């Protein structure tokens, strides 16, 4: 078996192999779609050529592993490993280990935090990652919108520069250590990544929450973050922000809406369920060098 850096000419084969496995619950990896064209688009939108390797034998692709690196956070999100050895667990472990060691050797020295995220039924990878020194954190439910959430009332509007400080601070307070900092969140407002806020008539603070949504490379709509200030909860603001986020995704042409919510946040999950979202799968994060509270 030979392990080498991935190149642009490998992209169609990488997407095809991943697509052949992504539809299986016991081989599903988070952060990627299930269709080969969508996977190729998502990879092209990442830092895959920096930390990406393939395993092959006699020119035949055996597997691949790619790291999506955030230099500012010093973190890598591993996409894969995608290895198809059927029922041969030993061969899977040997190939996955070779890929991981080669990919990790290519990581920048500034990266000290790593994460895999897979369907909870992908026990082969979960067990392998734990043996490699990763810790299993609470999982997240992947939820899809079925039907309509209804129209927003009009109090939800686009993020403005005057909102940046409040939204960034609220985000860092609610989601410490997550994959997007508050500054990255407010600076990441563009044609595909939309940030909306909810205004109220409160004389002391007109903005009480935000929602971050994204039209992903494959066209799917994704609710990335939802945040409401602690002292403004219990008034329906979260539901109103979700309605505004879904309306914005529809406006920019997203096809369907999905999201993830931590399994240890039943109140948030119940909010989404009340709006018509249903659980598709539970994703398990495996982390090395950091934990999320």
Buried (B, 14 or more C-beta within 10 A) or exposed (E): EEBEBBEEEBBEBBBEBBBBBBEEEEBBBBBBBBBBBBBBBBBEEBBBBBBBBBBBEEEEBBBBBBBBBBEEBBBBBBBBBBBBBEEEEEBBBBBBBBBBEBBBEEBEEEBEBBBBBBBBBBEBBBEBBEEBEBEBBBBBBBBBBEEEBBEBEEBBBEBEEEBBEBBBEBBBEBBEEBBBBBBBBBBBBEEBBBBBBBBBEEEEEBBBBBBBBBBBBBBBBBBBBBBBBEEBEEEEBBBBBBBBBBBBBEEBEBEEBBBBBBBEEEEBBEBBBEBBBEBBBBBBBBBBBBEBE
